[in-house]
C-alpha cells in the first residue's frame, strides 16, 4: 500500500502560534497537590514544588499554562489564595465535591511558571462572580502599584506586576454542570461587560470568550454565533473544548475522531466569519482550543469517588487516566489537526498537565514519569515550531461514523526557516498494513534526514507505569531517506513517526 504527499515551499497555511502547544492546570484531583506541589517530596524546592515534575515540564517547552480552571474557577474566590498560608481559608469546591486548602494560589503558581519557563493564561470567575471581581484580580496581577489591590500584592511579597496578557472570561458557561451556568444571551452580555471593563484597564489584553464545551451540545453552534454577536469587538479568541474516547473499543473508529475535530474547528471558523461579516468588522477573532485530550479510562472510578466519597476530601485521585499506546496515535492526530488549522487555532491547551488526564504522572513521595502521550506532545511542541505547510496528501482510506473517507496516512508538515528544517509528523491508522509514503519536496534543496523517531507497539493497550516507565517510548527510526527531491519512509501499521529533514 502506498501514499504520496506534496510539500511545496510556497504553499503554506500559516505561521504556527507557539501557544498551540500550551497546557492546563486546574485545582482538581492531584493536579496541583501531589502534582506540581508536594513540599515533603525529596525533590521539592524551597517553595514546595516538585523538581522532578518541573524537569519533565521544562523538557516539553510548554509556552503557556491555563489556570486555575476549568469547572473549579466558576465558584473560585481568587483572594483566598493570597497572603500568609496559615491564614488562607479552606473552601468546599462544588465542581469536584472536594475541599480546597488554597495552599497554592496566584503567587505560588506564578513562581512555578517562572521556574518551568512558561507564561500564565488566567481565568476569571463568571459563574458565581462577575465584572467587579475580574477587574480586581486584573489590578492585583498587572498594576505596578499605588492602588489598593496592587499594593496588597506588593505587601504579599511580589513587587513587580506579572503583566499577564491572556485572560479567559469564565469556563464552559454553556454547560448545565457549571456553577452559574447561563444561556448564550446572558453569558454574552456578561462577557462583553467584563471585557469592556478589563480593556479600560489595558487595551492590549488578549481576551478569550467561552465557546461550546463540545460539539455535541444542544446549543452548538448557535452558542458561538450569539456569544460573538455580543462580544466580537471586545475579544480576541473563542474557546473550544473536546475530549476523545474509545468507549466501544473500536480502534479504527476511535482514530477517526480527528475528522470530527476538524469539522468542529471548520464550523466555528465559519461562524466567526459570519459574525464578522454581519458586524462589517475589520477585526479577526481566532480559536483557543484550551481543553483537549483523551479522557475516558478513569470515568467509572471517578463516578464511584464523586458519588460516594463520604465527605469533601482534599486532592483525591480524580480523572487519572492511564494512557496506552493507542492513545499515542490519537494525540498525534489531534496535534496534526491543530497544525493544519493553524490559520484559525492560535492557542491550544492539553488538559491537563500532571496526574489529571495528563502526560505526566506522579506517586506521592515517589517518582514522576512520562505517560505514553507525553511523547507525541513533546515532539510537536519542541519540533513543530515554524510555518505549517499546505500539504497535498493522497492516501487510501476507510469509512468511520465521523467521515465517509478517513485517510490511513495522516500527516502534517512544518517548515522552520530559522534553522533550515522540515519536520513531518505521520500517523498510520491502518490496522495491519505498512504504507510506503513518499513526500515530494518542491522548492526545498539538498534535503538530508537528520532525525527519525518511531513509536509502535505490539499491544495497543500497553501503558507506562512507575515500575515500567519505558514500556512505550520512541525508538530511533531507520529507513527514512531524502534523495532527488523526495523523502521516502515506511509507516508500519498503527504507528506514529516524526521525520526531520535539513534543507
Secondary structure, 3 states (H helix, E strand, C coil): CEEEEEEECCCEEEECCHHHHEEECCCCCCCCECCCECCCCCCECCCCEEHHHHHHHHHHCCCEEEECCCHHHHHCCHHHHCCCHHHCCCEEECCCCEEECCCCCHHHHHHHHHHHCCEEEEEECCCCCCHHHHHHHHHHHHCCCCCHHHHHHHHCCCCCCCCCCEEEECCCCCCCCCCCCCCHHHHHHHHHHHHHHHHHHCCCCEEEEECCCCCCCCCCCHHHHHHHHHHHHHCCEEEEEEEECCCCCCHHHHHCHHHHHHHHHHHHHHHHHHHHHHCCCCCCCEEEEEEEEECCCCHHHHHHHHHCCCCCCECCCCCCCCCEHHHHHHHHHHHHHHHHCCCCEEEEEEECCECCCCCEEECCCCCEEECCCHHHHHHHHHHCCCEEECCEEEECEECCCCCCCEECEEEEEEEECCCCEEEEEEEECCCCCCEEEEEEEECCCCCEEEEEEEECCCCCCCECCCCCCCCCCCEECCCCEEECCEEEEEECCCEEEEEEEEC
